[in-house]
Amino acid sequence: MKLRVDIMKAIGDFRLDVQLEAGEGALALLGASGSGQSTVLRCIAGLTKPDEGRILLDGEPLFDSFRHVNVPPQHRRIGLLVRGYALFPHMTVRRNVAAALEPGAEMERVTEDALRRFRLSEVADKKPRHISELERQRTALARLWASRPSVVLLDRPLTGKDSFLKFSMEQELSDFVRGFDGPVVWASHDCGEVYRNCPSVCVLEDGASQEIISAERLLNHPGTECAARLSGCKNIVSAIPRHNAIFIPEWGVTLRSAYPIPPFLTRVGIRAHQVRIAEPSLVNTFEATVERVIEDVSSTIVLLRPSGASDEAPLLRMEIDRNIWRTTPDQRHLTVSIGTQDILLLR
């Protein structure tokens, strides 16, 4: 089963222009706040009407502005999980799950199956305010599962959760997604969350979708500055192609790349953990002054000013093992290197 989306929607000055395809395996919709993720999901679910375009499920139109088709939300068989779960506060867990079903002989059986499957039987007669956050998520998933959707949409379900709770909730969501055999679109701001759960990624920048790429490629070859930032890259600077090398004017540094340098290159990205203390004889080495040292939970963050950098240049962030930093003899002046394969070529 495939979900194809090609839509446009104007909301004031904001313009949504999205093309994506989701099939086997979850597709991540990765974007910063305000990029339009929720609007995309609401358009797919039928809660917001695009201005034009098509939304097709296995070739059948859910929305087609050219053929004047707009299937009502209740007939699309699309399950949407929102951040607050949208549970009915005055209903018990059991009644919240049953709310997804048409009254009839099967309603009680399917509800009880969902409660057992999502380990909610012991809290079935409690209301949402009397159960844990994890149990509220399970209730929303049980209700979604009971509705037998053809497509599942997850709207930033883990945003704003503390790290301990987020880990547990992510495992529950991951198990649900792996057991679902239809298209899944998982909207998120978190690259790590995406990498762990979604084989493919569509980056959304200011309402415009970029090409769908693998999660692996997002980390190693993101292609655009927006994708690099969303993938967690901390060092992004202007760059100029120079024959078979790259000149970084703000740092006064020339670096060689293991990959062909495209003529459209305007920026490069360097991940902080790929900046290393090195011997001067290595490729892509340069001198730098230590401007600031920050002790993080599991590493040391060192902010560096390359020796040829201008006063206004952004500092180079290096993340290094705490034990290695503690044993570094000179913590004021360093020779650092960046691997030729570690430079992200961006436009």
Buried (B, 14 or more C-beta within 10 A) or exposed (E): EBBBBBBBBEEEEEBBBBBBBBBEEBBBBBBBEEBBBBBBBBBBBBBBEBEEBBBBBEEEBBBBBEEEBBBEBEEBBBBBBBBEBEBEEEBBBBBBBBBBBEEEEEBEEBBBBBBEBBEBEEBBEBBBEEBEEBBBBBBBBBBBBBBEBBBBBBBBBBBEBEEEBBEBBBEBBBEBBEEBEBBBBBBBBBBEBBBEBBBBBBBBBBBBBBEBBEBEBBBEBBBBBBBBBBBBBBBBBBBEBEEEBBBBBBBBBBBBBEEEBEEEBEBBBBBBBBBBBBEEEEEBBBBBBBEEEEEEEEBBBBBBBBBBBEEEBBBBBBBBEEEEBEEBEEEEEBBBBBBBEBBBBBE
